[in-house]
Amino acid sequence: MIDLRVANARAAVRDTLGELQLRRVDIDIAGDRIVAVTPAGTPAEPAREVIDAAELLAVPGFVNGHHHSHENFQKGRFEGLPLELWMNLVRPMKPIPLTGEQVYLRTMIGAIEALRSGTTTIVDDMNVSPVLDRAHVEAALQAYEDIGIRAYLGMTLFDKPFFQSVPFVQEHFAPETLAELASVAATPPGEVLAYAGELATVRNPRDARAAFIAAPSAPQRCTDDFLRAVRALADRHELPVIIHVHETRMQVVTAQEFYGTSMIAHLAKLDFLKPATSIIHGVWLTGADLDIIAAAGASIQHNPNSNLKLGSGLMPLREALRRGVNVSLGTDGCGSIESVDMLRVLANTALIHNLRDDHHDEWITSAEAFAAATEGGAHALGRDDLGRIAAGAKADIALYDTRSIAFTPLNRPLAQLTYSETGRALKHLLVDGRMVMRDGALACIDEAAMLRRIAEAAERLAPAIADAEAAVGRIRPAYEAIHARCCAMPIPDGIWPAKLAGRS
């Protein structure tokens, strides 16, 4: 007897030619796997539970390839700032003291919204600097365990003081400020890396639903030897890797100042780029960079909403796909963009690339955006058992009620899911074959009680957060000067246009 049958669903499945089609099917689930996808009504063994899905649209759950849970209490606090000026507010000079309980609740903020937007897998790059507290990491993992989502949690790994990740600091910071920044007490990078090795063993994605991922922050924040050490760790434990690269124009300038080449070329020189390695953002790239990524079998992790909010620019999605680069989608953190809603990301992916002056035949379609949000995300993690509804795949499935306004009238369900659905029609959500949402209600936690706890924790932390933000004010002018200087510097020819030109 199978555990669950989703009967007579209108489901997004691949046909024998690999084309995504909507078919009337029965989806049989045993344990955490889909064991059969057959035409609706096909005789089969009994099921312990049957969901009548005649009015439901069944799609694979979204893979949110990029999130920062450490920003969740800072939702709604910032706008009108580019990355390099905003970042010091979410990584302040004066760290905010947190308990394990507060980290647990902070993590729940993103996890709740992720599930409510049909996300079944989330990749969380959580900052643990300057002082590592293992209890914080365990609290975040416990939150993901408790709510039932599939999670990849990475500790942000770097071994250079954070202020040294931008050029010209010696010229723009006062010597006493540089000395103060350099003197901040921090856990030695080797100790953090050793703990990462422990997590890679006990929280390996092969065995754990709330698993570990290798997350070196960015090339400019790591020495080459440290990047090699992280790469070796990932290879040894067969871990996926995520790393921020060329998110902003300033980072292109940084790459030229630090390496004399692009960061993509530098990573390739270190043999860092491999399959199941995600270039987070990848906004300011050349065709040569894209070819390097494609040849390595790596992916670009596209975060259109945060790139819009921070003014970072528009990555060359069509050109990446044309050159054979796998692309996944993500939200980024709540400090830069307030939402962990993958439906918003899905819609914007299929909309904003129309701003390029390509022929309309080259515009990104809803089907391509949907593929990036599901199979693309799975591929980026080195998983062929996620992001699809097929026998042998993990039973991570979202079921939307087509009697809702987003799907009325029902013409092209996947297009309507992309452009119209807000999450209101999400009826059931399965992760690992387990109902984590049933009839529109989260099944593993008391959501109302959790939201009350989160609100109370945020209220208690608000003064400390405000103090930490205020302390950043005195270093803001130096960062403003560096940012303006970099914006005025030329960048190499061949960078794909990422922003609209301003007035002349």
Secondary structure, 3 states (H helix, E strand, C coil): CEEEEEEEEEEEEECCCCCEEEEEEEEEEECCEEEEEEECCCCCCCEEEEEECCCEEEEECEEEEEECHHHHHHCCCCCCCCHHHHHHHHCCCCCCCCCHHHHHHHHHHHHHHHHHCCEEEEEEEECCCCCCCHHHHHHHHHHHHHHCCEEEEEEEECCCCHHHHCCCHHHHCCHHHHHHHHCCCCCCHHHHHHHHHHHHHHCCCCCCCEEECEEECCHHHCCHHHHHHHHHHHHHHCCCEEEEECCCHHHHHHHHHHHCCCHHHHHHHCCCCCCCEEEEECCCCEHHHHHHHHHHCCEEEECHHHHHHCCCCCCCHHHHHHCCCEEEECCCCCCCCCCCCHHHHHHHHHHHHHHCCCCHHHCCCHHHHHHHHHHHHHHHCCCCCCCCCCCCCECCEEEEECCCHHHCCCCCHHHHHHHCCCCCCEEEEEECCEEEEECCEECCCCHHHHHHHHHHHHHHHHHHHHHHHHHHHHHHHHHHHHHHHHHHCCCCCCECCCCCCCCC
